[in-house]
Amino acid sequence: QLQLVESGGDLVQPGGSLRLSCALSGFTSDYYAIGWFRQAPEKGREGVSCLIMNDFTTYYPDSVKDRFIVSTEGAKHTVYLQMNILKPEATGIYYCAAEVFNTEVGASCQVDGVDFWGRGTQVNVST
């Protein structure tokens, strides 16, 4: 059974950095993407990064580009999200999610495309 477990959420000051981790288990497909999504209070989930696991292509929205970096290690058991120069609007619950995709269609990296969600980790950016 596919499982994703997030960790690393914390309270950090504006301008600071934080690294989130997503531990993966139960993956059998070679074609899947891991996305990080943020849900601010009283708002919907929005994507902040996407990593295509078979070729390591990455995608970021303009709002976090050049500040957030998604990566994995050789065995692909963990996906990391390095967040730098954090702003107060980055506060929210961060979810790790997996999308299994067909190579002819590709990954959507969108909320609607997610097949499996983690439970989330809380990030607070505040003085």
N, C-alpha and C positions, 0 to 999 in steps of 0.2 A: 504494500500500500504506500502510495506517495505521501511523504510528510515533509513539511517545511517548518522550521522553528527559528524564529527571529530572536536576536539578543543585541544588546549594546545600547539600547535607548537610555537617555539620561537627561539631566538638566545641564544646559550649557549656555554660556553668555553669548550675546550677539558678537559676531566676528570670530567665534571659536570654531573648533572642528570636532567631529565625532565620527566613529566608524561603526556601522551596523554589520551584523553577520546573519547569514541565513544558512542553517544547516539542512542539507538535503539528504533524503533517504528514500529508497524504494523506486528509484528511477530506472526504467529498463529501455526507454526509447532513446535513440541518438539525436532525435530532432525535437528539441524543446527550448523554450526561452524562459528566462527568469527575469521577472520585472519587480521593481520596487514601486510601491504606490503609497501615496500619502493621503491621509484623511484629516483635514483640519476640523476643529469643532464646528458642528452644524453645517458641514459641507460634504460634498461627495468625494469619492476617491479619485485622485489624479495620479498619472504616472510620472515618476521622476527619473526612471532609468529602465533600460531593457538590455539584456545580454543574451545574444543568440549562442547557445552553448556548443554547437558543433563547429562554428567558425569564429566565435568570439567577437562578432560584430556588436557594436554598442550604439544605443540611441538615447538621446536626452532631449527634453524640451528646452527651449531657449531660456526659460526662467532659472535653470540650474546648470546650463552648459558652462564648462570651464571651471565650475566649482565642485561638482559632484563627479565621482569616478566609481564605476562598477567594475568588479573584477572577480576572478575565481582562481583557485589554485589547481595544480596539475591533475589531481584526482577528481576534481569537480564535486567534492563533497560539501563545499562551502562557497557561498557567493557573498562578497563584501560590498558595502556601499560606503565609500569615503566621502564625507560631506565637509566642505571647507567654507569659510567665510559665511557662517550661518546667519540667517536673518530671522527676526521674530516670526515672520509669516511661515517659516519652516516648521513651526510647532504643529504637532499632530501625532497620530498613530501611523507608524510605518509598517506596511505589510509587504511581505515577500510572497510572490505568486508565480505559478508555473503554467505555461501554455504549451501544450503538445501540438505541433503543427505538421501539416502535410507539406512536403518539399515543393510541390507544384504551386501551392498557394502562399506559403511563407507564414511567418509569425505576424500577428497584428500588433502585439505589444499594447493592447488596449484592455480596459477593464472587461469589456464584453467577451474578450477572447480567453480569459483566464479559466483554467480547468481546476486548479487547486490553489487554495489560499492558506497562508500561515495565520497565526492568531494575532500577530502584530506586536510592536514594541513602541512605547511612548517616548517621544522626543519633545522636550520643552526648551525653547530658546528664549531666555529672559534674563534680565538683570536681577 
